[in-house]
Amino acid sequence: MTHINVITFQHGLICNNHLFTGNNENEVVKQAESKFKEYILQLKNDGDINTALENGYFNYNGNEVIITWPQVTEVKSTEKDFNDAYIQSIIPITNLDTLKNYASRDGGFDFYMTLMGGTKSCKHISYDKDEGIFYVLNEIDSSEEKLTEEQIMDDAYTNIGKGIRKKFLYILSNDAVI
């Protein structure tokens, strides 16, 4: 089964998250790309759709549209069971404001990163708005970091900024319910 998300943000907050699933990967891609193009055209009639599709990302005046890469999962139960129980859609973190929005929630938030070789790393990140400080627990090795906004984006301190820039830092949509 293939699943793809098309997600819209307005100034770092999620507006829409459309999940496209099916057994025919080409059909799922076609449907998701159609929705992605529709959102871009709503934002800007002359948007560069081909470049946006290639990048999986479009931004116009703080309004963002993202399409995730197709995820193929082997399903051993029924399609309904899969859709009801096993899909956890990913929501990429594409900028510092989005990271702050989730990390500043009470108790912080679990963020995930796909590392080289496909390994998944979990980081529990909280953000203190008053201090402008991020508190990071790297669950892979239980190390802790206290980082400023500048440091969290600096590769010399952590890989979180790179994860944001390359769009491989994400949350699971099941966790994102407000």
One Martini backbone bead per residue (centre of mass of N, CA, C, O) as a GRO file, in nm:
protein
  178
    1MET     BB    1   0.098   0.035   0.021
    2THR     BB    2   0.028   0.373  -0.052
    3HIS     BB    3   0.147   0.692   0.094
    4ILE     BB    4   0.037   1.045   0.087
    5ASN     BB    5   0.109   1.381   0.168
    6VAL     BB    6  -0.081   1.692   0.192
    7ILE     BB    7   0.045   2.002   0.320
    8THR     BB    8  -0.065   2.290   0.506
    9PHE     BB    9   0.063   2.619   0.582
   10GLN     BB   10   0.034   2.901   0.822
   11HIS     BB   11   0.277   3.031   0.977
   12GLY     BB   12   0.345   2.716   1.097
   13LEU     BB   13   0.048   2.614   1.064
   14ILE     BB   14  -0.179   2.379   1.033
   15CYS     BB   15  -0.445   2.331   0.792
   16ASN     BB   16  -0.368   2.072   0.608
   17ASN     BB   17  -0.417   1.694   0.579
   18HIS     BB   18  -0.368   1.489   0.311
   19LEU     BB   19  -0.454   1.146   0.251
   20PHE     BB   20  -0.307   0.909   0.027
   21THR     BB   21  -0.437   0.586  -0.073
   22GLY     BB   22  -0.305   0.268  -0.211
   23ASN     BB   23  -0.211   0.006  -0.440
   24ASN     BB   24  -0.163   0.230  -0.662
   25GLU     BB   25   0.096   0.431  -0.694
   26ASN     BB   26   0.030   0.606  -0.945
   27GLU     BB   27  -0.250   0.702  -0.844
   28VAL     BB   28  -0.160   0.833  -0.581
   29VAL     BB   29   0.035   1.035  -0.705
   30LYS     BB   30  -0.170   1.177  -0.888
   31GLN     BB   31  -0.360   1.279  -0.662
   32ALA     BB   32  -0.150   1.434  -0.491
   33GLU     BB   33  -0.042   1.622  -0.716
   34SER     BB   34  -0.311   1.758  -0.771
   35LYS     BB   35  -0.344   1.887  -0.488
   36PHE     BB   36  -0.078   2.040  -0.484
   37LYS     BB   37  -0.140   2.218  -0.733
   38GLU     BB   38  -0.399   2.345  -0.627
   39TYR     BB   39  -0.270   2.498  -0.389
   40ILE     BB   40  -0.071   2.667  -0.550
   41LEU     BB   41  -0.286   2.813  -0.729
   42GLN     BB   42  -0.428   2.949  -0.486
   43LEU     BB   43  -0.172   3.122  -0.408
   44LYS     BB   44  -0.037   3.109  -0.721
   45ASN     BB   45  -0.083   3.121  -1.055
   46ASP     BB   46   0.254   3.144  -1.122
   47GLY     BB   47   0.359   2.893  -1.010
   48ASP     BB   48   0.629   2.665  -0.982
   49ILE     BB   49   0.539   2.346  -1.012
   50ASN     BB   50   0.786   2.178  -1.102
   51THR     BB   51   0.975   2.266  -0.874
   52ALA     BB   52   0.790   2.190  -0.641
   53LEU     BB   53   0.775   1.887  -0.708
   54GLU     BB   54   1.079   1.834  -0.691
   55ASN     BB   55   1.089   1.946  -0.379
   56GLY     BB   56   0.804   1.925  -0.215
   57TYR     BB   57   0.780   2.256  -0.225
   58PHE     BB   58   0.589   2.559  -0.115
   59ASN     BB   59   0.629   2.927  -0.100
   60TYR     BB   60   0.391   3.199   0.001
   61ASN     BB   61   0.382   3.426   0.231
   62GLY     BB   62   0.381   3.177   0.460
   63ASN     BB   63   0.268   2.969   0.253
   64GLU     BB   64   0.257   2.613   0.266
   65VAL     BB   65   0.351   2.329   0.055
   66ILE     BB   66   0.340   1.968   0.099
   67ILE     BB   67   0.501   1.669  -0.030
   68THR     BB   68   0.538   1.349   0.015
   69TRP     BB   69   0.687   1.074  -0.010
   70PRO     BB   70   0.641   0.771  -0.099
   71GLN     BB   71   0.486   0.517   0.099
   72VAL     BB   72   0.564   0.174   0.141
   73THR     BB   73   0.340  -0.087   0.256
   74GLU     BB   74   0.305  -0.387   0.402
   75VAL     BB   75  -0.002  -0.567   0.412
   76LYS     BB   76  -0.159  -0.819   0.640
   77SER     BB   77  -0.421  -0.677   0.638
   78THR     BB   78  -0.665  -0.491   0.604
   79GLU     BB   79  -0.724  -0.185   0.479
   80LYS     BB   80  -0.891  -0.082   0.716
   81ASP     BB   81  -0.694  -0.154   0.941
   82PHE     BB   82  -0.466   0.017   0.834
   83ASN     BB   83  -0.610   0.293   0.837
   84ASP     BB   84  -0.697   0.281   1.144
   85ALA     BB   85  -0.398   0.177   1.285
   86TYR     BB   86  -0.109   0.235   1.098
   87ILE     BB   87  -0.134   0.525   1.020
   88GLN     BB   88   0.137   0.766   1.023
   89SER     BB   89   0.166   1.069   0.953
   90ILE     BB   90   0.377   1.306   0.824
   91ILE     BB   91   0.528   1.616   0.957
   92PRO     BB   92   0.709   1.852   0.847
   93ILE     BB   93   0.982   2.053   0.946
   94THR     BB   94   1.048   2.380   0.779
   95ASN     BB   95   1.079   2.566   1.044
   96LEU     BB   96   1.129   2.741   1.332
   97ASP     BB   97   0.831   2.810   1.398
   98THR     BB   98   0.724   2.521   1.398
   99LEU     BB   99   0.904   2.416   1.618
  100LYS     BB  100   0.806   2.612   1.836
  101ASN     BB  101   0.503   2.541   1.838
  102TYR     BB  102   0.551   2.246   1.941
  103ALA     BB  103   0.774   2.285   2.172
  104SER     BB  104   0.578   2.491   2.350
  105ARG     BB  105   0.431   2.281   2.454
  106ASP     BB  106   0.330   2.109   2.704
  107GLY     BB  107   0.627   1.920   2.751
  108GLY     BB  108   0.652   1.914   2.459
  109PHE     BB  109   0.806   1.714   2.183
  110ASP     BB  110   0.812   1.466   1.939
  111PHE     BB  111   1.086   1.410   1.727
  112TYR     BB  112   1.192   1.315   1.395
  113MET     BB  113   1.464   1.133   1.228
  114THR     BB  114   1.626   1.068   0.928
  115LEU     BB  115   1.891   0.876   0.879
  116MET     BB  116   2.134   0.720   0.776
  117GLY     BB  117   1.994   0.421   0.651
  118GLY     BB  118   1.694   0.484   0.799
  119THR     BB  119   1.724   0.579   1.069
  120LYS     BB  120   1.548   0.651   1.371
  121SER     BB  121   1.519   0.958   1.549
  122CYS     BB  122   1.458   1.076   1.879
  123LYS     BB  123   1.329   1.401   1.994
  124HIS     BB  124   1.292   1.587   2.281
  125ILE     BB  125   1.124   1.906   2.256
  126SER     BB  126   1.164   2.219   2.418
  127TYR     BB  127   1.021   2.560   2.464
  128ASP     BB  128   1.131   2.874   2.590
  129LYS     BB  129   1.004   3.179   2.529
  130ASP     BB  130   1.138   3.366   2.742
  131GLU     BB  131   1.445   3.253   2.681
  132GLY     BB  132   1.499   3.114   2.395
  133ILE     BB  133   1.498   2.791   2.468
  134PHE     BB  134   1.619   2.471   2.398
  135TYR     BB  135   1.520   2.136   2.492
  136VAL     BB  136   1.718   1.835   2.445
  137LEU     BB  137   1.632   1.488   2.395
  138ASN     BB  138   1.834   1.220   2.305
  139GLU     BB  139   1.711   0.900   2.274
  140ILE     BB  140   1.958   0.741   2.153
  141ASP     BB  141   2.164   0.853   2.426
  142SER     BB  142   2.046   1.058   2.657
  143SER     BB  143   2.112   1.329   2.569
  144GLU     BB  144   2.163   1.680   2.648
  145GLU     BB  145   2.028   2.006   2.545
  146LYS     BB  146   2.106   2.367   2.534
  147LEU     BB  147   1.944   2.594   2.300
  148THR     BB  148   1.945   2.825   2.085
  149GLU     BB  149   1.823   2.940   1.796
  150GLU     BB  150   2.098   2.947   1.657
  151GLN     BB  151   2.208   2.665   1.747
  152ILE     BB  152   1.977   2.478   1.626
  153MET     BB  153   2.076   2.574   1.321
  154ASP     BB  154   2.366   2.472   1.392
  155ASP     BB  155   2.580   2.216   1.290
  156ALA     BB  156   2.789   2.242   1.534
  157TYR     BB  157   2.558   2.142   1.751
  158THR     BB  158   2.334   2.021   1.542
  159ASN     BB  159   2.093   1.838   1.324
  160ILE     BB  160   1.824   2.004   1.320
  161GLY     BB  161   1.865   2.223   1.105
  162LYS     BB  162   1.912   2.023   0.876
  163GLY     BB  163   1.636   1.883   0.906
  164ILE     BB  164   1.479   2.134   0.821
  165ARG     BB  165   1.614   2.202   0.546
  166LYS     BB  166   1.576   1.882   0.437
  167LYS     BB  167   1.307   1.750   0.555
  168PHE     BB  168   1.384   1.521   0.819
  169LEU     BB  169   1.198   1.665   1.017
  170TYR     BB  170   0.939   1.523   1.234
  171ILE     BB  171   0.601   1.440   1.282
  172LEU     BB  172   0.320   1.285   1.403
  173SER     BB  173  -0.012   1.328   1.346
  174ASN     BB  174  -0.121   1.187   1.604
  175ASP     BB  175   0.038   1.407   1.789
  176ALA     BB  176  -0.090   1.694   1.654
  177VAL     BB  177  -0.320   1.729   1.826
  178ILE     BB  178  -0.489   2.013   1.974
   0.00000   0.00000   0.00000
